Amino acid sequence: MSPAQIKYAIIAVVVLALCGASAKVGYDLATGKAAREELLIEKAGDKAAERAAKAIAGIQTKVYPIRERIESTIRELPAMPVECNTPTSIATDINEARKP
């Protein structure tokens, strides 16, 4: 082998070693990035679940006062409003007319 061929062979080996090393480093970086992303996704999911639970708990406590106000309002309304105070015979006639 001539000295030029040996020189080119050494250069080729060094280039191949650098390519292999850079591929390995790139793979390691990609794997690390994926692991970090998965960890962040897991943390975000946990936080979202925690906040959703707090929000749901807050909604449930706010429903009861509204429900109590509605029930008290319904109890306060008269059984037969004045506008609907029609004689029973007229209501019966209307109901009979509606029957098919």
C-alpha positions in Angstrom: 0.0 0.0 0.0 1.2 3.4 -0.8 1.4 6.2 1.8 -1.5 8.0 0.0 -3.7 5.0 0.2 -3.0 4.6 3.9 -3.7 8.2 4.4 -7.1 8.0 2.6 -7.9 4.8 4.5 -7.2 6.5 7.9 -9.3 9.5 6.8 -12.1 7.2 5.8 -12.0 5.3 9.1 -12.0 8.6 11.0 -15.0 9.9 9.0 -16.9 6.7 9.5 -16.1 6.8 13.3 -17.3 10.4 13.4 -20.5 9.6 11.6 -21.2 6.6 13.9 -20.5 8.7 17.0 -22.7 11.6 15.7 -25.5 9.1 15.0 -25.2 7.6 18.5 -25.2 11.1 20.1 -28.2 12.1 18.0 -30.1 8.9 19.0 -29.3 9.5 22.7 -30.5 13.1 22.4 -33.7 12.1 20.7 -34.3 9.4 23.3 -33.7 11.9 26.2 -35.9 14.5 24.6 -38.7 11.9 24.2 -38.3 10.9 27.8 -38.5 14.5 29.0 -41.6 15.1 26.8 -43.3 12.1 28.3 -42.5 13.2 31.8 -43.9 16.7 31.0 -47.0 15.2 29.5 -47.5 13.1 32.6 -47.0 16.1 34.9 -49.4 18.2 32.8 -52.0 15.4 32.9 -51.7 15.1 36.6 -52.1 18.9 37.0 -55.1 19.0 34.7 -56.8 16.1 36.6 -56.1 17.9 39.8 -57.5 21.2 38.6 -60.5 19.5 37.0 -61.3 17.8 40.3 -61.1 21.2 42.1 -63.4 22.8 39.5 -65.9 20.0 39.7 -65.9 20.2 43.5 -66.5 23.9 43.2 -69.4 23.5 40.8 -71.1 21.0 43.1 -71.0 23.3 46.1 -72.5 26.2 44.0 -75.5 24.1 42.8 -77.2 23.7 46.2 -77.9 27.4 46.9 -79.4 27.9 43.4 -81.5 24.7 43.8 -82.8 25.9 47.2 -83.7 29.3 45.8 -85.6 27.7 43.0 -87.5 25.3 45.3 -88.4 28.2 47.6 -89.6 30.3 44.6 -91.8 27.4 43.4 -93.3 27.0 46.9 -94.1 30.8 47.0 -96.0 30.8 43.7 -99.8 30.4 44.0 -101.3 27.1 43.0 -103.5 28.7 40.3 -102.2 32.0 38.9 -104.9 34.6 38.4 -104.4 34.6 34.6 -105.3 30.9 34.4 -108.3 31.2 36.7 -110.8 29.9 34.2 -114.0 28.0 35.0 -113.6 24.2 35.0 -116.3 23.8 32.3 -114.3 25.8 29.8 -111.1 23.9 30.5 -113.0 20.6 30.1 -114.5 21.8 26.8 -111.1 22.8 25.5 -109.6 19.4 26.5 -112.5 17.6 24.8 -112.0 19.6 21.6 -108.3 18.7 21.5 -109.0 14.9 21.6 -108.6 13.3 18.2 
